[in-house]
Amino acid sequence: MITVSPLPAFTDNYLWLLQRERCAALVDPGDGEVALAALRARGARLTAILITHWHPDHIGGLPRLCMEYAGPIYGPRAEAARIPQLTHALEDGDRVRLAELGIEFEVLAVPGHTLGHIAYYSPRERLLFCGDTLFAAGCGRLFEGTPQQMHASLTRLAALPDDTAVYCAHEYTLANLAFAQAVEPSNAAIAAEIARVRGLRAAGRPSLPSTMERERRLNPFLRCAEPAVAAAAAAHEGESAARSDPVQAFAALRRWKDVYRPAVT
């Protein structure tokens, strides 16, 4: 059986460690020392590294890891020039089989946050490692892509099975839920989720993974076709087209979230 453990790093990042017995893989190891310390504490041997995109907080640990590790490093072909340690360049539709862990991933192209961003999805294990594309109750900023690209990427992820465990790369959940509540103040599921996540964080536990079923109920960026969400997006920007066009509603929501600051209580 595979275990998935969060390795906190920096201010709010999670590096993900997958382990079966003494074999391990890392997803987005932005901090090499954090990753190595976790491997040593578990007595685990690193057999693979999976990269979702090129941002430094996701690949910054590679130089340190490569001082002690010579195995495969998988990542997006479109961003290979920015990830010099890459050994296996991936495209949409490729498969990654980690034999030592007994797991296989489908590679999903999910551009928007960056143009070459990919996600790793295991249909058998129902695990999704989505980097900074989809967050619990939120989504990544559009640093390189367009609203159309990001909306399409999120729509693709939202079509995954309900019980898919969503492993994103940041502990942004409470801030994202505050925005979700501003968009849909009458959504009782959001209020219940805020209470649940506050309890987890007060106990020092991560809010992740989420599930795809939960995200479809709570995440405004997956709910752009819902009348209440589209109306809130349109009202915020005074743009009536957002009421009928989910892409325009998404774009309006993303601009709103970029400047949103929750009220201090």
WOVENMO-V124325 format. One record per residue. N is the residue number from 1. SS is DSSP state (a for helix, b for strand, c for the rest). PSI is psi in whole degrees, 0 to 359 (none if undefined). BURIAL is 1 if it has 16 or more other ideal C-beta (glycine too) atoms within 10 Angstrom, else 0. Layout:
N/SS/PSI/BURIAL
N/SS/PSI/BURIAL
This chain:
1/c/136/0
2/c/135/1
3/b/146/0
4/b/122/1
5/b/137/0
6/b/137/1
7/b/101/1
8/b/141/0
9/b/155/1
10/c/222/0
11/c/318/0
12/c/15/0
13/b/153/1
14/b/124/1
15/b/141/1
16/b/131/1
17/b/120/1
18/b/136/1
19/b/136/1
20/b/115/1
21/c/241/0
22/c/7/0
23/b/141/1
24/b/157/1
25/b/155/1
26/b/144/1
27/b/124/1
28/c/61/1
29/c/85/1
30/c/335/1
31/c/110/1
32/a/323/1
33/a/320/0
34/a/315/1
35/a/314/1
36/a/321/1
37/a/320/0
38/a/319/1
39/a/317/1
40/a/319/0
41/a/330/0
42/a/355/0
43/c/34/0
44/c/151/1
45/b/126/0
46/b/126/1
47/b/347/1
48/b/153/1
49/b/132/1
50/b/129/1
51/c/135/1
52/c/326/1
53/c/173/1
54/c/355/1
55/c/144/1
56/a/326/0
57/a/0/1
58/a/337/1
59/a/359/1
60/c/338/1
61/c/355/1
62/a/315/1
63/a/318/0
64/a/316/1
65/a/321/1
66/c/349/1
67/c/338/0
68/c/358/0
69/c/132/1
70/c/22/0
71/c/189/0
72/b/141/0
73/b/113/1
74/b/145/1
75/b/180/1
76/b/128/1
77/a/322/1
78/a/344/1
79/a/16/1
80/a/327/1
81/a/336/0
82/a/359/1
83/c/79/1
84/c/339/0
85/c/354/0
86/c/134/1
87/c/336/0
88/b/105/1
89/b/129/1
90/b/151/1
91/c/168/0
92/c/133/1
93/c/347/0
94/c/163/1
95/b/143/0
96/b/116/1
97/b/118/0
98/b/92/1
99/c/321/0
100/c/332/0
101/c/352/1
102/c/39/0
103/b/147/1
104/b/139/1
105/b/143/1
106/b/140/0
107/b/125/1
108/b/123/1
109/b/125/1
110/c/66/1
111/c/156/1
112/c/296/1
113/c/309/1
114/c/163/1
115/c/331/1
116/c/9/1
117/c/135/1
118/b/162/1
119/b/159/1
120/b/124/1
121/b/128/1
122/b/107/1
123/c/324/0
124/c/315/0
125/c/348/1
126/c/50/1
127/b/135/1
128/b/123/1
129/b/108/1
130/b/12/1
131/b/238/1
132/c/23/1
133/c/300/1
134/b/128/1
135/b/164/1
136/c/116/1
137/c/16/1
138/b/193/1
139/b/169/1
140/c/159/1
141/c/157/0
142/c/81/1
143/c/327/0
144/c/328/1
145/c/183/1
146/c/162/0
147/a/322/1
148/a/317/0
149/a/313/1
150/a/320/1
151/a/318/1
152/a/320/1
153/a/315/1
154/a/322/1
155/a/321/1
156/a/315/1
157/a/322/1
158/a/342/1
159/c/355/0
160/c/160/1
161/c/153/0
162/c/318/0
163/c/12/0
164/c/126/1
165/b/125/1
166/b/110/1
167/b/98/1
168/b/181/1
169/c/5/1
170/b/148/1
171/c/75/1
172/c/9/1
173/a/313/1
174/a/319/1
175/a/320/1
176/a/321/1
177/a/325/1
178/a/318/1
179/a/318/1
180/a/322/1
181/a/327/1
182/a/325/1
183/a/316/1
184/c/74/1
185/c/340/0
186/c/4/0
187/c/102/1
188/a/333/0
189/a/328/0
190/a/316/1
191/a/319/0
192/a/322/0
193/a/324/1
194/a/316/1
195/a/318/0
196/a/315/0
197/a/324/1
198/a/320/0
199/a/317/0
200/a/313/0
201/a/324/0
202/a/331/0
203/c/4/0
204/c/21/0
205/c/150/0
206/c/155/1
207/c/353/1
208/c/156/1
209/c/158/1
210/b/186/1
211/b/158/1
212/a/326/1
213/a/317/0
214/a/318/1
215/a/323/1
216/a/335/0
217/a/332/1
218/a/329/1
219/c/113/1
220/a/332/1
221/a/346/1
222/a/0/1
223/c/26/1
224/c/339/1
225/c/352/0
226/c/133/1
227/a/319/0
228/a/322/0
229/a/314/1
230/a/320/1
231/a/319/1
232/a/319/1
233/a/316/1
234/a/317/1
235/a/323/0
236/a/323/1
237/a/357/1
238/c/33/0
239/c/102/1
240/a/333/0
241/a/334/0
242/a/341/1
243/a/332/0
244/c/349/0
245/c/108/1
246/a/328/1
247/a/317/1
248/a/325/1
249/a/317/1
250/a/313/1
251/a/318/1
252/a/318/1
253/a/319/1
254/a/320/1
255/a/320/1
256/a/312/1
257/a/327/1
258/a/333/0
259/a/0/0
260/c/135/0
261/c/120/0
262/c/149/0
263/c/141/0
264/c/125/0
265/c/none/0
